[in-house]
């Protein structure tokens, strides 16, 4: 297993819309593509309180590439994204890292 850490910086004033997108719309689309989220977090103390962080679990880099590409090309995702951004973008930036668990990690 590998894990993808994704950090979304919301456009100021748009965190509620960003959270609603992940809470209300993405789970069924991701399920259709076999994408598994470990969890979602907001930043309580740190660089920015306007961030949504989440972790995805993948079998391999090839699994990530195949499933993420399929998701990005899904018309249902395009509809959710376009409707959410109809009054302007809600995401200012996205950063991600691909993580491999250590031998002593609880997640393997």
SULURPE-V354293 format. One record per backbone hydrogen bond with DSSP energy under -1.0 kcal/mol. CO is the residue of the C=O (numbers start at 0). NH is the residue of the N-H. Records with the same first field share a line. If there is no record, write none. Layout:
CO: NH / NH
This chain:
1: 57
2: 98
3: 55
4: 96
5: 53
6: 94
7: 51
8: 91 / 92
10: 13
13: 17
14: 18
15: 19
16: 20
17: 21
18: 22
19: 23
20: 24 / 25
25: 29
26: 30
27: 31
28: 32
29: 34
30: 33
35: 56
38: 54
40: 52
49: 9
50: 42
51: 7
52: 40
53: 5
54: 37
55: 3
57: 1
59: 63
60: 64
61: 65
62: 66
63: 67
64: 68
65: 69
66: 70
67: 71
68: 72
70: 73
73: 77
74: 78
75: 79
76: 80
77: 81
78: 82
79: 83
80: 84
82: 85
84: 87
89: 10
92: 8
94: 6
96: 4
98: 2
101: 104
